[in-house]
Amino acid sequence: MRDISWGYSRFSLLFPVAVVVALCVSSSGTTATAVCAPGRVAVVVDGKHLCRAAADLRVRVVGLPTETRIGGNLSYLVTVSNIGRRTAKGVAVNLDGGAALLLSLSSARSSCSSAGTPGVETELAAACSTASLAPHEKVSIELSARAIVLGRIVLHVIATSETSEVGVRNNVASVATSVVRPDSVHVVASRNFAGHPYIGLTLDAISGRHGEDPEGTFVLDWEGHVAGHVTCLSVAGNAAYVGGAIDEPNTPLPPDVTPTPYLLFLFTDAGSPGVGLDTLTFGGSSGPVSCLRPFVPGGGSGFTITGGEITIVDTP
């Protein structure tokens, strides 16, 4: 190969070194493949290797939380950007997360629809299309889902374009979420007092292992009747705090009782049968309650139940 170092030095004075198009001529007179700057792709025109502006899609996906329970909710944000130097036309984005229930799907710039197997509702799959993405433009896709199977949910995202791209390594992204068994409290219990109001309670509460995504309902008969929904849960071994908001207020109320819109329960589970061993206690609050986390359950607190069962599950 002949010496072209002097000619290259003059060339480098005219153009920044960072934007280099290297055409090496061999002794046979043929040209080698062009080495192109970022945002450009090598093409062959009339037998010559040249660099032209190209599109370059980049996919990013964020999923929260990183761990959830069976029945827990997931949210995803997918971003597809064009970091190339040419408009990407006919952009298609495919999303596949396997066994999960798709709850919502939206995008301000894309047309999106569910892409799961017909007749199979428990399949997290969607497809979105965008007419074009100019250089430095991006499109965002938001979706939510519900975990229905233990194990892992892995959302895979791939973007393609009808326009030639610099490369496709940036076109794929994925995010994983672990799905575990929930912490839970199940109560069907009563307490009879001599000369005092009877307590009857039915309650079901679940959450993630760290109290996230709490859900459940309760019905309490004590100086009236109230029903509501669970707002927090904290489980430690055989004890649990459960917070709730009253949806159906006390009717009727004794004249000396002040209504409270929130309740906090504390339970202990001493095994089965629970009669004479399991305990419950509760109190009202004028504002939202919080479940202590972590907490060290005390022994012997609360009312010992005289009927029913309290079952607490602390997922390891």
C-alpha positions as a printed Julia matrix, in Angstrom:
316×3 Matrix{Float64}:
   0.0     0.0    0.0
   1.39    3.41  -0.94
   2.16    6.05   1.64
  -0.82    8.42   2.06
   0.13    9.85   5.48
   1.0    13.31   4.06
  -2.33   13.61   2.24
  -4.24   12.52   5.36
  -2.47   15.21   7.43
  -3.69   17.93   5.07
  -7.15   16.42   5.11
  -7.25   16.47   8.9
  -6.56   20.2    8.95
  -9.78   20.85   7.06
 -12.11   18.56   9.03
 -12.4    17.69  12.74
 -10.73   14.42  13.59
 -13.93   13.26  15.38
 -15.8    13.19  12.07
 -13.63   10.85  10.02
 -14.52    9.1    6.8
 -11.53    6.87   6.07
 -11.25    5.59   2.52
  -8.19    3.42   2.1
  -7.0     2.74  -1.43
  -5.15   -0.5   -2.0
  -2.49   -1.17  -4.62
  -5.16   -2.75  -6.81
  -7.19    0.47  -6.8
 -10.21   -0.87  -4.87
 -11.67    0.96  -1.88
 -12.17   -0.6    1.55
 -15.25   -0.27   3.77
 -15.83    3.25   5.09
 -15.45    3.92   8.8
 -18.32    6.26   9.64
 -18.86    8.8   12.37
 -21.65    8.3   14.93
 -25.08    8.76  13.41
 -23.94    7.67   9.93
 -24.02    4.34   8.14
 -21.77    2.91   5.44
 -23.33    2.59   1.97
 -22.01    1.69  -1.48
 -22.8     4.08  -4.35
 -21.37    3.41  -7.83
 -18.87    1.04  -6.28
 -17.72    3.62  -3.75
 -18.01    3.19   0.02
 -19.58    6.29   1.51
 -21.13    7.41   4.79
 -24.67    8.74   4.93
 -26.86   10.02   7.75
 -28.95    7.27   9.32
 -31.58    6.79  12.0
 -30.63    5.16  15.29
 -33.38    4.03  17.66
 -32.66    3.58  21.35
 -35.06    1.81  23.74
 -35.27    2.35  27.48
 -37.75    0.68  29.86
 -38.39    1.23  33.57
 -40.63   -1.06  35.62
 -41.86   -0.54  39.19
 -41.84   -2.11  41.67
 -38.93   -4.52  41.29
 -40.81   -6.99  43.5
 -44.54   -7.45  43.93
 -47.03   -9.94  45.27
 -49.53  -12.14  43.51
 -52.32   -9.76  42.53
 -49.99   -6.77  42.84
 -49.89   -3.95  40.31
 -46.99   -3.1   38.01
 -46.28    0.07  36.05
 -43.94    0.49  33.1
 -42.54    3.44  31.19
 -41.06    2.71  27.77
 -39.11    5.41  25.91
 -37.99    5.11  22.28
 -35.59    7.83  21.11
 -33.99    8.55  17.74
 -30.38    9.41  18.49
 -29.39    9.25  14.81
 -29.08   11.98  12.15
 -31.99   10.94   9.94
 -35.73   10.7   10.54
 -36.88    7.18  11.4
 -40.07    6.36   9.51
 -42.57    3.63  10.28
 -41.44    3.04  13.88
 -42.96   -0.09  15.44
 -42.63   -1.07  19.1
 -43.51   -4.56  20.36
 -43.89   -5.35  24.06
 -44.11   -8.86  25.51
 -44.22   -9.68  29.22
 -45.66  -13.18  29.28
 -48.19  -14.19  31.94
 -49.63  -10.98  33.42
 -52.88   -9.1   33.08
 -52.65   -5.92  30.99
 -54.66   -3.19  32.74
 -53.91   -0.03  30.76
 -51.9     1.12  27.74
 -51.38    4.69  26.54
 -49.09    6.91  24.49
 -49.41   10.55  23.47
 -47.72   10.03  20.08
 -48.19    6.36  19.25
 -51.15    4.25  18.24
 -51.19    1.27  20.62
 -53.26   -1.87  21.06
 -53.14   -5.16  22.9
 -51.26   -7.83  20.95
 -51.94  -10.9   23.08
 -53.25  -14.23  21.86
 -56.97  -13.89  20.99
 -59.09  -15.15  23.87
 -56.19  -15.09  26.36
 -56.7   -12.15  28.72
 -53.8   -13.04  31.02
 -51.06  -12.19  28.55
 -49.01   -8.99  28.75
 -48.43   -8.1   25.11
 -48.9    -4.89  23.13
 -47.88   -3.23  19.88
 -47.45    0.49  19.14
 -46.7     2.37  15.94
 -45.41    5.87  15.25
 -45.34    7.45  11.78
 -41.91    9.02  12.24
 -39.3    10.11  14.76
 -37.04   12.99  13.75
 -33.48   13.17  15.09
 -33.49   13.8   18.86
 -37.23   13.09  19.1
 -38.68   10.43  21.39
 -41.96    8.71  22.12
 -43.12    7.4   25.5
 -45.45    4.48  26.2
 -47.04    3.85  29.6
 -48.67    0.61  30.64
 -49.85   -1.07  33.82
 -50.38   -4.73  34.59
 -51.29   -7.15  37.37
 -49.11  -10.05  38.5
 -50.97  -13.37  38.4
 -48.23  -16.02  38.51
 -45.4   -16.63  40.99
 -41.87  -16.26  39.64
 -40.64  -13.49  37.36
 -42.27  -11.17  34.88
 -39.81   -9.99  32.23
 -41.08   -7.3   29.88
 -39.18   -7.39  26.58
 -39.36   -4.34  24.29
 -38.09   -4.16  20.71
 -38.3    -1.22  18.31
 -37.88   -1.36  14.51
 -37.99    1.18  11.72
 -38.49    1.17   7.96
 -35.47    3.5    7.71
 -31.91    2.19   7.66
 -30.26    2.4   11.06
 -26.7     2.7   12.29
 -27.19   -0.5   14.3
 -29.82   -2.43  16.22
 -28.05   -3.08  19.53
 -29.97   -0.19  21.13
 -33.3    -1.39  19.78
 -33.97   -3.94  22.54
 -34.47   -3.53  26.28
 -36.06   -5.5   29.11
 -36.92   -5.21  32.79
 -37.69   -7.95  35.33
 -40.01   -8.06  38.34
 -40.09  -10.79  40.98
 -43.54  -12.05  41.98
 -43.77  -13.55  45.48
 -46.44  -14.83  47.83
 -48.08  -12.06  49.86
 -48.09  -11.37  53.55
 -51.66  -11.9   54.69
 -54.08  -11.71  57.6
 -57.38  -13.58  57.65
 -59.75  -12.99  60.56
 -63.15  -14.44  61.38
 -63.28  -13.91  65.12
 -65.49  -12.8   68.0
 -65.19  -11.85  71.63
 -67.97  -12.06  74.2
 -67.82   -9.83  77.28
 -69.96  -10.07  80.37
 -71.75   -6.74  80.51
 -69.77   -5.22  77.63
 -70.47   -4.84  73.88
 -69.89   -7.91  71.76
 -67.03   -7.78  69.22
 -67.37   -9.5   65.87
 -64.78   -9.03  63.13
 -64.28  -10.35  59.61
 -61.12   -9.11  57.9
 -58.93  -10.06  54.94
 -55.72   -8.17  54.16
 -52.75   -8.83  51.88
 -49.65   -6.91  50.86
 -46.13   -7.42  49.55
 -43.45   -8.7   51.89
 -42.58   -5.17  52.95
 -46.1    -3.84  53.24
 -46.31   -2.51  49.69
 -49.54   -2.56  47.68
 -51.93   -3.34  50.58
 -55.44   -4.48  49.79
 -58.43   -5.94  51.62
 -61.7    -5.33  53.43
 -63.15   -5.59  56.93
 -66.51   -5.65  58.72
 -66.62   -4.81  62.43
 -69.59   -5.2   64.77
 -68.97   -3.32  67.99
 -71.19   -0.55  69.3
 -72.77   -0.54  65.88
 -71.7    -1.82  62.47
 -68.88   -0.49  60.25
 -67.27   -1.73  57.06
 -64.27   -0.47  55.15
 -61.12   -1.17  53.16
 -57.54   -1.94  54.19
 -55.01    0.89  53.86
 -51.84   -0.67  55.31
 -50.44   -3.98  56.56
 -47.32   -4.86  58.53
 -46.56   -8.47  59.49
 -43.83   -9.66  61.87
 -43.86  -13.37  62.62
 -47.19  -14.21  64.25
 -48.28  -10.58  64.78
 -49.69   -8.0   62.42
 -50.87   -4.42  62.24
 -53.72   -3.65  59.82
 -54.94   -0.12  59.07
 -58.32    0.59  57.58
 -60.6     3.38  56.38
 -64.31    3.2   57.12
 -66.53    3.25  54.03
 -69.85    2.41  55.74
 -70.08    4.38  58.99
 -71.54    3.28  62.28
 -75.33    3.13  62.16
 -76.78    3.7   64.64
 -74.22    5.35  66.93
 -74.61    5.43  70.7
 -74.93    9.05  71.89
 -71.65    8.93  73.82
 -69.58    7.55  70.91
 -67.62    9.94  68.62
 -67.33    8.63  65.04
 -63.82    8.03  63.7
 -63.13    7.5   59.98
 -60.05    5.29  60.46
 -59.19    2.17  62.47
 -55.95    0.41  63.41
 -56.0    -3.3   64.34
 -53.33   -5.38  66.08
 -53.52   -9.18  65.89
 -51.55  -12.14  67.2
 -51.83  -15.68  65.87
 -51.0   -18.38  68.44
 -51.74  -21.26  66.11
 -54.81  -23.39  65.52
 -57.26  -23.59  67.14
 -57.16  -19.9   67.97
 -59.96  -19.76  70.51
 -58.57  -18.71  73.86
 -55.14  -17.98  72.34
 -55.32  -15.56  69.39
 -55.75  -11.91  70.3
 -57.12   -8.77  68.71
 -57.28   -5.12  69.65
 -58.24   -1.98  67.76
 -58.63    1.75  68.07
 -60.09    4.65  66.14
 -58.36    7.64  64.6
 -59.48   10.95  63.11
 -56.73   10.78  60.47
 -55.12    8.11  58.27
 -53.22    5.48  60.25
 -49.83    3.93  59.51
 -48.7     0.38  60.2
 -45.42    0.25  62.1
 -42.59   -1.32  60.11
 -40.6    -2.94  61.43
 -42.17   -3.65  64.8
 -41.54   -6.07  67.64
 -44.84   -7.62  68.74
 -45.52   -7.61  72.44
 -46.89  -10.65  74.2
 -50.29  -10.9   75.85
 -51.74   -7.64  74.49
 -55.32   -7.31  73.22
 -58.49   -9.29  73.74
 -58.32  -13.07  73.58
 -60.92  -14.24  71.09
 -63.71  -16.53  72.26
 -64.75  -17.66  68.81
 -63.27  -18.08  65.35
 -59.68  -17.92  64.12
 -56.94  -15.43  63.27
 -54.45  -16.59  60.63
 -51.31  -14.57  59.88
 -48.84  -15.42  57.11
 -45.41  -13.8   57.13
 -43.82  -14.54  53.76
 -40.07  -15.16  54.12
